[in-house]
């Protein structure tokens, strides 16, 4: 955010509705659709046009926001974004109980409680957030772990597409002509090249003008899932700014 501001962009960094500094939402009312309604209201409040940047599980919200508020969004940048439900595979269910479900999604296994929020364990942080990445600052790891907030059950069930719950784009044609950049690191365990490249293929089939910046193609190896917190984050921000300037967006 600081680097984009230094490049001349006005930057807004919102929390999801009901999370962090945002207002209370009853747990039973949490859903990706509710998040998109809140963020959509913010989008319509901000000066136009704007650039939407998403990361990880907010990727699915970005596709829906682009569908619903495309007239206000000049471009979308997705950092290792979650796919829309249109193309996301369902996880493998290992076991179910009255209060939880065990499942496997790509390289990771999860126990999701039906009502209790998901809390990232140290093992989850080490395997998914850091993984084999080479650039996460070790001295900041403990502070990062403490900063993580519980994720409401409804949102994490959607993110993993349990029983096909992930948000879908209802009218892909509304993405037509929209510039999109997807950026993915080489060592993100949950975002292999083919998976994020498949999002770009789907976007282009819908008529969007999507590009895939797989950092390995630039000779940059070792970025994990949290590239905005990694030691080479300034370089990653610079390539996004260069892409926006190349599109005359900003």
Secondary structure by P-SEA (a helix, b strand, c coil): caaaaaaccbbbbbcccccccbbbbccccccaaaaaaaaaaaaaaccccbbbbbcccaaaaaaaaaaaccccccbbbbccbbbccccccccccccccccccccccccbbbbbbccbbbbbcaaaaacccccccccccccaaaaaaaacccccaaaaaaaacccccccccccccccccbbbbbbbccccccccaaaaaaaaaaaaaacccccccccccccccccccccccccaaaaaaaaaaaaaaaaccc
